[in-house]
Amino acid sequence: MTKITVSAPGKVALFGEHAVVYGQPALVAAIDKRLYVSIEGRSDSLIKIHAMDLKIPGVVLTIGRSETDMAIETDFERIIDAVSYIKKAVDVASAYCGSMKGVNIHIKSEMPVGAGLGTSAAVSVATIMAYAEAAGHHLTEAEISSLGHKVESEVQGTASPMDTAVSTYGGLLLVRPSIGKTVMTSVKAGADLPLVVGYTPRECGTGEMLRRVRRLKESAPESVESILSAIGKVVSEAEAALTNGELRKLGTLMDINHGLLESIGVSTKKISEMVYSARSAGALGSKLTGAGGGGCTISLCPGKEQSVMTAISVVGCTSFKSSIARKGVTLECTE
Ligand code: MEV
């Protein structure tokens, strides 16, 4: 039987996370770390998922087609999370393209899963495309992005379309929420953005971080609203600096954005340690990326990548070099 392998990139929020939930713009970028999904048909009707390299302990799970048929007893919460997205993506793709019998699905990730690097979006869009290809359908990028967003929304209850869009199209996107829809435009960077991504395990998930910001905004509405609109202004200045290739200014804006995120309580001691040590090691700017509560930082550090990575390891965290990826979701091979 034909085996289809599709890859999709992870992402970083360069600027504007959290404020985007309240209508401010944000800048997101696909990164050169990818997640791979391979799908082949089975003669029975089972969906068998091999999640062997998610940069967390791997397992093999066999689950049936019905909602209630996913009884998994394990401590590996993040694996269960990843599996929920895969199963939903198979359901959504089969409803859209017509059902196949069972499938074997293999997943591999070049980045940690559940760390705020958009792996749930990457696994959703890659599974949608791989399943559709295996069923003989060539979906457009717009179809993949929108079906991927449906998967994230149904699993999480709510989701902004930016992660699935950037994983589908690749590159850099300016996201502008407006009533009833989100407008996303591609942005061309005037220079390379050599980044170091720092990582520390998350203390709580995106949903909880979003709730915390909402509670803070309810308790101090004027202050929090002015912080969120200041983040929006940082994004506008960053878009101009990005297109003009002004890396120093971008670094300064990253530092400002981080300060504003600290002020709404989404950083942690470890995240701040990474940010401050990266700056001391020569980064032009450093900030948390994504929802916070642990997870990842990004540091803009042309020529200083090695010292920044060493500085991050000194505070007990891991890191990797990364850059912006033009390539979005991609059919890798058909065997
Ligand atoms: C996560 O990358 C960014 C948040 O703003 C959540 C979202 O926009 O969906 C925290």
py3Dmol code that shows the C-alpha trace and the ligand (Angstrom):
import py3Dmol

protein = """\
ATOM      1  CA  MET A   1       0.000   0.000   0.000  1.00  0.00           C
ATOM      2  CA  THR A   2       1.226   3.534  -0.681  1.00  0.00           C
ATOM      3  CA  LYS A   3       2.893   5.334   2.201  1.00  0.00           C
ATOM      4  CA  ILE A   4       2.683   9.150   2.203  1.00  0.00           C
ATOM      5  CA  THR A   5       5.018  11.326   4.265  1.00  0.00           C
ATOM      6  CA  VAL A   6       4.208  14.988   4.886  1.00  0.00           C
ATOM      7  CA  SER A   7       6.124  17.495   6.993  1.00  0.00           C
ATOM      8  CA  ALA A   8       5.006  20.793   8.547  1.00  0.00           C
ATOM      9  CA  PRO A   9       7.028  23.438  10.381  1.00  0.00           C
ATOM     10  CA  GLY A  10       6.727  24.596  13.973  1.00  0.00           C
ATOM     11  CA  LYS A  11       6.365  28.298  14.691  1.00  0.00           C
ATOM     12  CA  VAL A  12       7.418  31.068  17.010  1.00  0.00           C
ATOM     13  CA  ALA A  13       5.391  34.131  17.906  1.00  0.00           C
ATOM     14  CA  LEU A  14       7.909  36.899  17.190  1.00  0.00           C
ATOM     15  CA  PHE A  15       5.702  39.639  18.638  1.00  0.00           C
ATOM     16  CA  GLY A  16       2.171  40.121  19.938  1.00  0.00           C
ATOM     17  CA  GLU A  17       1.177  36.897  21.718  1.00  0.00           C
ATOM     18  CA  HIS A  18      -1.724  37.286  24.185  1.00  0.00           C
ATOM     19  CA  ALA A  19      -2.544  40.800  22.904  1.00  0.00           C
ATOM     20  CA  VAL A  20      -3.681  39.154  19.626  1.00  0.00           C
ATOM     21  CA  VAL A  21      -6.457  37.451  21.610  1.00  0.00           C
ATOM     22  CA  TYR A  22      -7.803  40.976  22.364  1.00  0.00           C
ATOM     23  CA  GLY A  23      -7.703  42.283  18.799  1.00  0.00           C
ATOM     24  CA  GLN A  24      -4.095  43.504  18.538  1.00  0.00           C
ATOM     25  CA  PRO A  25      -1.856  42.467  15.629  1.00  0.00           C
ATOM     26  CA  ALA A  26       0.857  39.780  15.974  1.00  0.00           C
ATOM     27  CA  LEU A  27       3.844  38.592  13.962  1.00  0.00           C
ATOM     28  CA  VAL A  28       4.432  34.847  13.702  1.00  0.00           C
ATOM     29  CA  ALA A  29       7.067  32.882  11.831  1.00  0.00           C
ATOM     30  CA  ALA A  30       7.519  29.290  10.718  1.00  0.00           C
ATOM     31  CA  ILE A  31      10.815  27.830  11.961  1.00  0.00           C
ATOM     32  CA  ASP A  32      13.197  25.336  10.392  1.00  0.00           C
ATOM     33  CA  LYS A  33      12.208  22.576  12.818  1.00  0.00           C
ATOM     34  CA  ARG A  34       9.624  20.227  11.375  1.00  0.00           C
ATOM     35  CA  LEU A  35       7.198  17.542  12.388  1.00  0.00           C
ATOM     36  CA  TYR A  36       6.799  14.511  10.053  1.00  0.00           C
ATOM     37  CA  VAL A  37       3.637  12.470   9.605  1.00  0.00           C
ATOM     38  CA  SER A  38       3.601   9.255   7.522  1.00  0.00           C
ATOM     39  CA  ILE A  39       0.324   7.544   6.692  1.00  0.00           C
ATOM     40  CA  GLU A  40      -0.352   4.177   5.064  1.00  0.00           C
ATOM     41  CA  GLY A  41      -3.644   2.323   4.693  1.00  0.00           C
ATOM     42  CA  ARG A  42      -4.485  -0.824   6.686  1.00  0.00           C
ATOM     43  CA  SER A  43      -6.727  -3.710   5.712  1.00  0.00           C
ATOM     44  CA  ASP A  44      -8.737  -3.451   8.974  1.00  0.00           C
ATOM     45  CA  SER A  45     -10.449  -0.304  10.307  1.00  0.00           C
ATOM     46  CA  LEU A  46      -8.045   0.585  13.138  1.00  0.00           C
ATOM     47  CA  ILE A  47      -6.067   3.807  13.425  1.00  0.00           C
ATOM     48  CA  LYS A  48      -2.645   2.839  14.734  1.00  0.00           C
ATOM     49  CA  ILE A  49      -0.441   5.719  15.859  1.00  0.00           C
ATOM     50  CA  HIS A  50       3.287   5.285  16.355  1.00  0.00           C
ATOM     51  CA  ALA A  51       4.536   8.354  18.204  1.00  0.00           C
ATOM     52  CA  MET A  52       8.121   7.334  18.711  1.00  0.00           C
ATOM     53  CA  ASP A  53      10.126  10.519  18.572  1.00  0.00           C
ATOM     54  CA  LEU A  54       8.281  13.506  19.965  1.00  0.00           C
ATOM     55  CA  LYS A  55      11.240  14.588  22.096  1.00  0.00           C
ATOM     56  CA  ILE A  56       9.169  13.142  24.957  1.00  0.00           C
ATOM     57  CA  PRO A  57       8.959   9.428  25.843  1.00  0.00           C
ATOM     58  CA  GLY A  58       7.366   7.528  22.931  1.00  0.00           C
ATOM     59  CA  VAL A  59       4.556   4.987  22.937  1.00  0.00           C
ATOM     60  CA  VAL A  60       2.536   2.958  20.430  1.00  0.00           C
ATOM     61  CA  LEU A  61      -1.209   3.319  20.763  1.00  0.00           C
ATOM     62  CA  THR A  62      -4.040   1.574  18.963  1.00  0.00           C
ATOM     63  CA  ILE A  63      -7.399   3.315  18.990  1.00  0.00           C
ATOM     64  CA  GLY A  64     -10.744   2.659  17.343  1.00  0.00           C
ATOM     65  CA  ARG A  65     -12.850   4.993  15.235  1.00  0.00           C
ATOM     66  CA  SER A  66     -15.517   6.013  17.746  1.00  0.00           C
ATOM     67  CA  GLU A  67     -15.181   8.905  20.238  1.00  0.00           C
ATOM     68  CA  THR A  68     -15.413   6.548  23.224  1.00  0.00           C
ATOM     69  CA  ASP A  69     -12.882   4.144  21.814  1.00  0.00           C
ATOM     70  CA  MET A  70      -9.791   5.976  23.035  1.00  0.00           C
ATOM     71  CA  ALA A  71      -9.089   4.564  26.461  1.00  0.00           C
ATOM     72  CA  ILE A  72      -5.416   5.268  27.063  1.00  0.00           C
ATOM     73  CA  GLU A  73      -3.947   4.766  30.510  1.00  0.00           C
ATOM     74  CA  THR A  74      -0.652   6.627  30.695  1.00  0.00           C
ATOM     75  CA  ASP A  75       1.044   9.435  32.550  1.00  0.00           C
ATOM     76  CA  PHE A  76       2.307  10.932  29.319  1.00  0.00           C
ATOM     77  CA  GLU A  77      -0.186  13.788  29.084  1.00  0.00           C
ATOM     78  CA  ARG A  78       1.543  15.468  26.205  1.00  0.00           C
ATOM     79  CA  ILE A  79       1.382  12.284  24.145  1.00  0.00           C
ATOM     80  CA  ILE A  80      -2.338  12.076  24.782  1.00  0.00           C
ATOM     81  CA  ASP A  81      -2.625  15.699  23.657  1.00  0.00           C
ATOM     82  CA  ALA A  82      -0.749  14.992  20.426  1.00  0.00           C
ATOM     83  CA  VAL A  83      -2.855  11.880  19.820  1.00  0.00           C
ATOM     84  CA  SER A  84      -6.109  13.857  20.253  1.00  0.00           C
ATOM     85  CA  TYR A  85      -5.050  16.201  17.439  1.00  0.00           C
ATOM     86  CA  ILE A  86      -4.092  13.291  15.164  1.00  0.00           C
ATOM     87  CA  LYS A  87      -7.341  11.458  15.747  1.00  0.00           C
ATOM     88  CA  LYS A  88      -9.386  14.620  15.182  1.00  0.00           C
ATOM     89  CA  ALA A  89      -7.375  15.392  12.029  1.00  0.00           C
ATOM     90  CA  VAL A  90      -8.128  11.900  10.681  1.00  0.00           C
ATOM     91  CA  ASP A  91     -11.844  12.412  11.453  1.00  0.00           C
ATOM     92  CA  VAL A  92     -11.901  15.867   9.817  1.00  0.00           C
ATOM     93  CA  ALA A  93      -9.931  14.734   6.741  1.00  0.00           C
ATOM     94  CA  SER A  94     -12.016  11.608   6.252  1.00  0.00           C
ATOM     95  CA  ALA A  95     -15.260  13.603   6.557  1.00  0.00           C
ATOM     96  CA  TYR A  96     -13.915  16.026   3.910  1.00  0.00           C
ATOM     97  CA  CYS A  97     -12.212  13.609   1.497  1.00  0.00           C
ATOM     98  CA  GLY A  98     -14.139  10.389   2.006  1.00  0.00           C
ATOM     99  CA  SER A  99     -13.180   7.661   4.409  1.00  0.00           C
ATOM    100  CA  MET A 100     -10.446   5.079   3.948  1.00  0.00           C
ATOM    101  CA  LYS A 101     -10.265   1.899   6.010  1.00  0.00           C
ATOM    102  CA  GLY A 102      -7.813   1.936   8.905  1.00  0.00           C
ATOM    103  CA  VAL A 103      -4.446   3.711   8.773  1.00  0.00           C
ATOM    104  CA  ASN A 104      -1.008   3.403  10.313  1.00  0.00           C
ATOM    105  CA  ILE A 105       0.346   6.803  11.294  1.00  0.00           C
ATOM    106  CA  HIS A 106       3.972   7.446  12.231  1.00  0.00           C
ATOM    107  CA  ILE A 107       4.980  10.779  13.767  1.00  0.00           C
ATOM    108  CA  LYS A 108       8.420  12.215  14.360  1.00  0.00           C
ATOM    109  CA  SER A 109       9.253  15.668  15.607  1.00  0.00           C
ATOM    110  CA  GLU A 110      12.469  17.699  15.381  1.00  0.00           C
ATOM    111  CA  MET A 111      11.237  19.939  18.232  1.00  0.00           C
ATOM    112  CA  PRO A 112       9.754  19.343  21.677  1.00  0.00           C
ATOM    113  CA  VAL A 113       6.019  18.695  21.556  1.00  0.00           C
ATOM    114  CA  GLY A 114       3.694  20.807  23.715  1.00  0.00           C
ATOM    115  CA  ALA A 115       6.340  23.483  24.350  1.00  0.00           C
ATOM    116  CA  GLY A 116       4.577  26.402  22.618  1.00  0.00           C
ATOM    117  CA  LEU A 117       6.208  25.861  19.213  1.00  0.00           C
ATOM    118  CA  GLY A 118       2.949  25.166  17.400  1.00  0.00           C
ATOM    119  CA  THR A 119       3.358  21.385  17.278  1.00  0.00           C
ATOM    120  CA  SER A 120      -0.386  20.812  17.647  1.00  0.00           C
ATOM    121  CA  ALA A 121      -0.957  22.949  14.532  1.00  0.00           C
ATOM    122  CA  ALA A 122       1.886  21.212  12.670  1.00  0.00           C
ATOM    123  CA  VAL A 123       0.585  17.737  13.504  1.00  0.00           C
ATOM    124  CA  SER A 124      -2.943  18.776  12.498  1.00  0.00           C
ATOM    125  CA  VAL A 125      -2.050  20.214   9.071  1.00  0.00           C
ATOM    126  CA  ALA A 126       0.468  17.453   8.278  1.00  0.00           C
ATOM    127  CA  THR A 127      -2.037  14.711   9.187  1.00  0.00           C
ATOM    128  CA  ILE A 128      -4.795  16.392   7.122  1.00  0.00           C
ATOM    129  CA  MET A 129      -2.571  16.626   4.042  1.00  0.00           C
ATOM    130  CA  ALA A 130      -1.104  13.118   4.442  1.00  0.00           C
ATOM    131  CA  TYR A 131      -4.517  11.529   4.915  1.00  0.00           C
ATOM    132  CA  ALA A 132      -5.977  13.398   1.945  1.00  0.00           C
ATOM    133  CA  GLU A 133      -3.030  12.428  -0.295  1.00  0.00           C
ATOM    134  CA  ALA A 134      -3.316   8.795   0.830  1.00  0.00           C
ATOM    135  CA  ALA A 135      -7.009   8.939  -0.102  1.00  0.00           C
ATOM    136  CA  GLY A 136      -6.101  10.407  -3.530  1.00  0.00           C
ATOM    137  CA  HIS A 137      -7.114  14.055  -2.870  1.00  0.00           C
ATOM    138  CA  HIS A 138      -4.873  17.070  -3.477  1.00  0.00           C
ATOM    139  CA  LEU A 139      -6.029  19.802  -1.113  1.00  0.00           C
ATOM    140  CA  THR A 140      -5.126  23.477  -1.632  1.00  0.00           C
ATOM    141  CA  GLU A 141      -3.155  25.317   1.071  1.00  0.00           C
ATOM    142  CA  ALA A 142      -6.310  27.271   1.927  1.00  0.00           C
ATOM    143  CA  GLU A 143      -8.217  24.009   2.456  1.00  0.00           C
ATOM    144  CA  ILE A 144      -5.422  22.514   4.615  1.00  0.00           C
ATOM    145  CA  SER A 145      -5.144  25.679   6.719  1.00  0.00           C
ATOM    146  CA  SER A 146      -8.869  25.892   7.298  1.00  0.00           C
ATOM    147  CA  LEU A 147      -9.284  22.147   8.072  1.00  0.00           C
ATOM    148  CA  GLY A 148      -6.251  22.342  10.402  1.00  0.00           C
ATOM    149  CA  HIS A 149      -7.868  25.262  12.237  1.00  0.00           C
ATOM    150  CA  LYS A 150     -11.079  23.226  12.558  1.00  0.00           C
ATOM    151  CA  VAL A 151      -9.051  20.419  14.201  1.00  0.00           C
ATOM    152  CA  GLU A 152      -7.399  22.799  16.703  1.00  0.00           C
ATOM    153  CA  SER A 153     -10.698  24.527  17.508  1.00  0.00           C
ATOM    154  CA  GLU A 154     -12.528  21.238  18.076  1.00  0.00           C
ATOM    155  CA  VAL A 155      -9.782  19.766  20.287  1.00  0.00           C
ATOM    156  CA  GLN A 156      -9.121  22.942  22.312  1.00  0.00           C
ATOM    157  CA  GLY A 157     -12.613  24.478  22.313  1.00  0.00           C
ATOM    158  CA  THR A 158     -11.154  27.672  20.816  1.00  0.00           C
ATOM    159  CA  ALA A 159      -8.033  28.521  18.772  1.00  0.00           C
ATOM    160  CA  SER A 160      -6.703  31.427  16.778  1.00  0.00           C
ATOM    161  CA  PRO A 161      -6.087  30.476  13.122  1.00  0.00           C
ATOM    162  CA  MET A 162      -2.524  31.833  13.168  1.00  0.00           C
ATOM    163  CA  ASP A 163      -0.628  28.657  14.123  1.00  0.00           C
ATOM    164  CA  THR A 164      -2.291  26.455  11.507  1.00  0.00           C
ATOM    165  CA  ALA A 165      -1.915  29.205   8.864  1.00  0.00           C
ATOM    166  CA  VAL A 166       1.811  29.719   9.475  1.00  0.00           C
ATOM    167  CA  SER A 167       2.437  25.955   9.555  1.00  0.00           C
ATOM    168  CA  THR A 168       0.569  25.590   6.244  1.00  0.00           C
ATOM    169  CA  TYR A 169       2.033  28.551   4.338  1.00  0.00           C
ATOM    170  CA  GLY A 170       5.458  28.867   6.045  1.00  0.00           C
ATOM    171  CA  GLY A 171       7.376  32.183   6.205  1.00  0.00           C
ATOM    172  CA  LEU A 172       6.357  35.202   8.231  1.00  0.00           C
ATOM    173  CA  LEU A 173       2.778  36.327   8.782  1.00  0.00           C
ATOM    174  CA  LEU A 174       1.278  39.521  10.131  1.00  0.00           C
ATOM    175  CA  VAL A 175      -1.954  38.574  11.869  1.00  0.00           C
ATOM    176  CA  ARG A 176      -4.656  41.243  12.221  1.00  0.00           C
ATOM    177  CA  PRO A 177      -7.780  40.139  14.070  1.00  0.00           C
ATOM    178  CA  SER A 178     -10.925  42.004  13.079  1.00  0.00           C
ATOM    179  CA  ILE A 179     -14.578  41.409  13.856  1.00  0.00           C
ATOM    180  CA  GLY A 180     -15.646  37.968  12.650  1.00  0.00           C
ATOM    181  CA  LYS A 181     -12.381  37.133  10.872  1.00  0.00           C
ATOM    182  CA  THR A 182      -8.599  37.288  11.110  1.00  0.00           C
ATOM    183  CA  VAL A 183      -6.625  38.833   8.253  1.00  0.00           C
ATOM    184  CA  MET A 184      -3.188  37.318   7.658  1.00  0.00           C
ATOM    185  CA  THR A 185      -0.651  38.841   5.305  1.00  0.00           C
ATOM    186  CA  SER A 186       2.749  37.553   4.366  1.00  0.00           C
ATOM    187  CA  VAL A 187       5.692  39.751   5.428  1.00  0.00           C
ATOM    188  CA  LYS A 188       9.083  39.719   3.712  1.00  0.00           C
ATOM    189  CA  ALA A 189      12.000  40.118   6.135  1.00  0.00           C
ATOM    190  CA  GLY A 190      14.763  42.452   4.950  1.00  0.00           C
ATOM    191  CA  ALA A 191      17.454  40.309   6.664  1.00  0.00           C
ATOM    192  CA  ASP A 192      17.980  36.804   8.019  1.00  0.00           C
ATOM    193  CA  LEU A 193      16.812  36.309  11.593  1.00  0.00           C
ATOM    194  CA  PRO A 194      19.270  34.013  13.359  1.00  0.00           C
ATOM    195  CA  LEU A 195      17.441  32.887  16.496  1.00  0.00           C
ATOM    196  CA  VAL A 196      18.210  30.719  19.469  1.00  0.00           C
ATOM    197  CA  VAL A 197      15.125  29.038  20.915  1.00  0.00           C
ATOM    198  CA  GLY A 198      15.445  28.292  24.655  1.00  0.00           C
ATOM    199  CA  TYR A 199      13.238  25.719  26.310  1.00  0.00           C
ATOM    200  CA  THR A 200      12.085  24.920  29.827  1.00  0.00           C
ATOM    201  CA  PRO A 201       9.154  22.571  30.627  1.00  0.00           C
ATOM    202  CA  ARG A 202       5.818  24.337  30.945  1.00  0.00           C
ATOM    203  CA  GLU A 203       4.171  24.757  34.337  1.00  0.00           C
ATOM    204  CA  CYS A 204       0.742  25.161  32.776  1.00  0.00           C
ATOM    205  CA  GLY A 205      -0.883  24.970  29.370  1.00  0.00           C
ATOM    206  CA  THR A 206      -2.075  27.670  26.949  1.00  0.00           C
ATOM    207  CA  GLY A 207      -5.689  27.538  28.172  1.00  0.00           C
ATOM    208  CA  GLU A 208      -4.684  28.282  31.771  1.00  0.00           C
ATOM    209  CA  MET A 209      -2.347  31.131  30.692  1.00  0.00           C
ATOM    210  CA  LEU A 210      -5.134  32.692  28.627  1.00  0.00           C
ATOM    211  CA  ARG A 211      -7.490  32.465  31.623  1.00  0.00           C
ATOM    212  CA  ARG A 212      -4.907  34.121  33.894  1.00  0.00           C
ATOM    213  CA  VAL A 213      -4.574  37.090  31.551  1.00  0.00           C
ATOM    214  CA  ARG A 214      -8.355  37.362  31.326  1.00  0.00           C
ATOM    215  CA  ARG A 215      -8.668  37.390  35.132  1.00  0.00           C
ATOM    216  CA  LEU A 216      -5.920  40.027  35.421  1.00  0.00           C
ATOM    217  CA  LYS A 217      -7.684  42.152  32.808  1.00  0.00           C
ATOM    218  CA  GLU A 218     -10.934  41.873  34.744  1.00  0.00           C
ATOM    219  CA  SER A 219      -9.242  42.939  37.977  1.00  0.00           C
ATOM    220  CA  ALA A 220      -7.297  45.880  36.487  1.00  0.00           C
ATOM    221  CA  PRO A 221      -9.012  46.619  33.145  1.00  0.00           C
ATOM    222  CA  GLU A 222      -7.505  50.033  32.344  1.00  0.00           C
ATOM    223  CA  SER A 223      -3.929  49.053  33.131  1.00  0.00           C
ATOM    224  CA  VAL A 224      -4.089  45.735  31.284  1.00  0.00           C
ATOM    225  CA  GLU A 225      -5.835  47.245  28.254  1.00  0.00           C
ATOM    226  CA  SER A 226      -3.115  49.879  27.944  1.00  0.00           C
ATOM    227  CA  ILE A 227      -0.422  47.157  28.155  1.00  0.00           C
ATOM    228  CA  LEU A 228      -2.170  45.142  25.427  1.00  0.00           C
ATOM    229  CA  SER A 229      -2.431  48.172  23.160  1.00  0.00           C
ATOM    230  CA  ALA A 230       1.253  48.980  23.844  1.00  0.00           C
ATOM    231  CA  ILE A 231       2.057  45.451  22.620  1.00  0.00           C
ATOM    232  CA  GLY A 232       0.046  46.253  19.467  1.00  0.00           C
ATOM    233  CA  LYS A 233       2.244  49.348  18.904  1.00  0.00           C
ATOM    234  CA  VAL A 234       5.396  47.252  19.369  1.00  0.00           C
ATOM    235  CA  VAL A 235       4.103  44.897  16.639  1.00  0.00           C
ATOM    236  CA  SER A 236       3.568  47.782  14.189  1.00  0.00           C
ATOM    237  CA  GLU A 237       7.092  49.127  14.805  1.00  0.00           C
ATOM    238  CA  ALA A 238       8.494  45.595  14.564  1.00  0.00           C
ATOM    239  CA  GLU A 239       6.840  45.013  11.193  1.00  0.00           C
ATOM    240  CA  ALA A 240       8.618  48.083   9.788  1.00  0.00           C
ATOM    241  CA  ALA A 241      11.955  47.106  11.395  1.00  0.00           C
ATOM    242  CA  LEU A 242      11.574  43.588  10.036  1.00  0.00           C
ATOM    243  CA  THR A 243      10.928  44.649   6.450  1.00  0.00           C
ATOM    244  CA  ASN A 244      13.841  47.123   6.610  1.00  0.00           C
ATOM    245  CA  GLY A 245      16.157  44.478   8.099  1.00  0.00           C
ATOM    246  CA  GLU A 246      16.888  46.644  11.185  1.00  0.00           C
ATOM    247  CA  LEU A 247      18.016  43.880  13.537  1.00  0.00           C
ATOM    248  CA  ARG A 248      19.158  46.133  16.387  1.00  0.00           C
ATOM    249  CA  LYS A 249      15.791  47.854  16.526  1.00  0.00           C
ATOM    250  CA  LEU A 250      14.032  44.497  16.328  1.00  0.00           C
ATOM    251  CA  GLY A 251      16.085  43.296  19.316  1.00  0.00           C
ATOM    252  CA  THR A 252      15.100  46.371  21.327  1.00  0.00           C
ATOM    253  CA  LEU A 253      11.445  45.804  20.439  1.00  0.00           C
ATOM    254  CA  MET A 254      11.737  42.145  21.538  1.00  0.00           C
ATOM    255  CA  ASP A 255      13.010  43.334  24.923  1.00  0.00           C
ATOM    256  CA  ILE A 256      10.127  45.814  25.220  1.00  0.00           C
ATOM    257  CA  ASN A 257       7.616  43.118  24.246  1.00  0.00           C
ATOM    258  CA  HIS A 258       9.085  40.793  26.878  1.00  0.00           C
ATOM    259  CA  GLY A 259       8.777  43.487  29.560  1.00  0.00           C
ATOM    260  CA  LEU A 260       5.129  43.979  28.666  1.00  0.00           C
ATOM    261  CA  LEU A 261       4.505  40.205  28.791  1.00  0.00           C
ATOM    262  CA  GLU A 262       6.188  40.081  32.221  1.00  0.00           C
ATOM    263  CA  SER A 263       3.849  42.824  33.382  1.00  0.00           C
ATOM    264  CA  ILE A 264       0.788  40.690  32.565  1.00  0.00           C
ATOM    265  CA  GLY A 265       2.211  37.761  34.504  1.00  0.00           C
ATOM    266  CA  VAL A 266       2.926  35.204  31.761  1.00  0.00           C
ATOM    267  CA  SER A 267       6.679  34.881  32.289  1.00  0.00           C
ATOM    268  CA  THR A 268       8.275  32.635  34.915  1.00  0.00           C
ATOM    269  CA  LYS A 269      11.529  32.827  36.867  1.00  0.00           C
ATOM    270  CA  LYS A 270      13.171  30.311  34.502  1.00  0.00           C
ATOM    271  CA  ILE A 271      11.957  32.136  31.394  1.00  0.00           C
ATOM    272  CA  SER A 272      13.315  35.423  32.748  1.00  0.00           C
ATOM    273  CA  GLU A 273      16.629  33.786  33.640  1.00  0.00           C
ATOM    274  CA  MET A 274      16.945  32.563  30.039  1.00  0.00           C
ATOM    275  CA  VAL A 275      16.049  35.998  28.652  1.00  0.00           C
ATOM    276  CA  TYR A 276      18.489  37.909  30.881  1.00  0.00           C
ATOM    277  CA  SER A 277      21.340  35.442  30.373  1.00  0.00           C
ATOM    278  CA  ALA A 278      20.844  35.535  26.582  1.00  0.00           C
ATOM    279  CA  ARG A 279      21.035  39.337  26.630  1.00  0.00           C
ATOM    280  CA  SER A 280      24.214  39.221  28.765  1.00  0.00           C
ATOM    281  CA  ALA A 281      25.720  36.773  26.258  1.00  0.00           C
ATOM    282  CA  GLY A 282      25.252  39.260  23.428  1.00  0.00           C
ATOM    283  CA  ALA A 283      21.715  38.754  22.094  1.00  0.00           C
ATOM    284  CA  LEU A 284      20.304  41.888  20.426  1.00  0.00           C
ATOM    285  CA  GLY A 285      16.986  41.073  22.074  1.00  0.00           C
ATOM    286  CA  SER A 286      15.268  38.215  23.890  1.00  0.00           C
ATOM    287  CA  LYS A 287      11.706  37.438  24.913  1.00  0.00           C
ATOM    288  CA  LEU A 288       9.377  34.623  25.786  1.00  0.00           C
ATOM    289  CA  THR A 289       7.445  33.250  22.836  1.00  0.00           C
ATOM    290  CA  GLY A 290       3.937  31.791  22.895  1.00  0.00           C
ATOM    291  CA  ALA A 291       1.621  31.551  25.849  1.00  0.00           C
ATOM    292  CA  GLY A 292       4.311  31.446  28.573  1.00  0.00           C
ATOM    293  CA  GLY A 293       4.095  29.742  31.961  1.00  0.00           C
ATOM    294  CA  GLY A 294       7.377  28.063  30.975  1.00  0.00           C
ATOM    295  CA  GLY A 295       7.946  26.871  27.428  1.00  0.00           C
ATOM    296  CA  CYS A 296      10.161  28.754  25.002  1.00  0.00           C
ATOM    297  CA  THR A 297      12.144  31.954  24.599  1.00  0.00           C
ATOM    298  CA  ILE A 298      13.582  33.430  21.402  1.00  0.00           C
ATOM    299  CA  SER A 299      16.809  35.395  21.252  1.00  0.00           C
ATOM    300  CA  LEU A 300      17.953  37.329  18.221  1.00  0.00           C
ATOM    301  CA  CYS A 301      21.706  36.833  18.220  1.00  0.00           C
ATOM    302  CA  PRO A 302      23.551  37.134  14.893  1.00  0.00           C
ATOM    303  CA  GLY A 303      27.078  35.755  15.352  1.00  0.00           C
ATOM    304  CA  LYS A 304      26.471  35.070  19.062  1.00  0.00           C
ATOM    305  CA  GLU A 305      24.438  31.874  18.802  1.00  0.00           C
ATOM    306  CA  GLN A 306      26.989  29.668  20.557  1.00  0.00           C
ATOM    307  CA  SER A 307      27.504  32.006  23.537  1.00  0.00           C
ATOM    308  CA  VAL A 308      23.755  32.465  23.932  1.00  0.00           C
ATOM    309  CA  MET A 309      23.210  28.686  23.900  1.00  0.00           C
ATOM    310  CA  THR A 310      25.942  28.260  26.519  1.00  0.00           C
ATOM    311  CA  ALA A 311      24.413  31.000  28.692  1.00  0.00           C
ATOM    312  CA  ILE A 312      21.016  29.284  28.486  1.00  0.00           C
ATOM    313  CA  SER A 313      22.540  25.944  29.495  1.00  0.00           C
ATOM    314  CA  VAL A 314      24.205  27.622  32.506  1.00  0.00           C
ATOM    315  CA  VAL A 315      20.741  28.493  33.877  1.00  0.00           C
ATOM    316  CA  GLY A 316      19.719  24.836  33.430  1.00  0.00           C
ATOM    317  CA  CYS A 317      17.664  25.067  30.218  1.00  0.00           C
ATOM    318  CA  THR A 318      18.073  23.574  26.749  1.00  0.00           C
ATOM    319  CA  SER A 319      18.197  25.442  23.437  1.00  0.00           C
ATOM    320  CA  PHE A 320      18.661  25.083  19.704  1.00  0.00           C
ATOM    321  CA  LYS A 321      19.541  27.361  16.819  1.00  0.00           C
ATOM    322  CA  SER A 322      16.735  28.200  14.476  1.00  0.00           C
ATOM    323  CA  SER A 323      15.819  30.413  11.576  1.00  0.00           C
ATOM    324  CA  ILE A 324      12.678  31.372   9.691  1.00  0.00           C
ATOM    325  CA  ALA A 325      11.473  28.673   7.273  1.00  0.00           C
ATOM    326  CA  ARG A 326       9.893  29.645   3.961  1.00  0.00           C
ATOM    327  CA  LYS A 327       8.580  26.111   3.473  1.00  0.00           C
ATOM    328  CA  GLY A 328       5.138  25.372   4.873  1.00  0.00           C
ATOM    329  CA  VAL A 329       3.367  22.005   4.807  1.00  0.00           C
ATOM    330  CA  THR A 330       5.138  19.788   2.240  1.00  0.00           C
ATOM    331  CA  LEU A 331       4.611  16.395   0.638  1.00  0.00           C
ATOM    332  CA  GLU A 332       7.988  14.765   1.376  1.00  0.00           C
ATOM    333  CA  CYS A 333       7.615  11.383  -0.304  1.00  0.00           C
ATOM    334  CA  THR A 334       5.317   8.753  -1.663  1.00  0.00           C
ATOM    335  CA  GLU A 335       6.621   5.181  -1.315  1.00  0.00           C
TER     336      GLU A 335
END
"""
ligand_1 = """\
10
MEV
C 0.283 31.326 21.436
O 1.316 31.112 20.426
C -0.218 32.699 21.308
C -1.373 33.097 22.208
O -1.644 34.452 21.880
C -2.615 32.243 22.001
C -3.285 32.434 20.631
O -3.156 33.469 19.991
O -3.987 31.474 20.216
C -1.014 33.055 23.683
"""
view = py3Dmol.view(width=600, height=400)
view.addModel(protein, "pdb")
view.setStyle({"model": 0}, {"cartoon": {"style": "trace"}})
view.addModel(ligand_1, "xyz")
view.setStyle({"model": 1}, {"stick": {}})
view.zoomTo()
view.show()
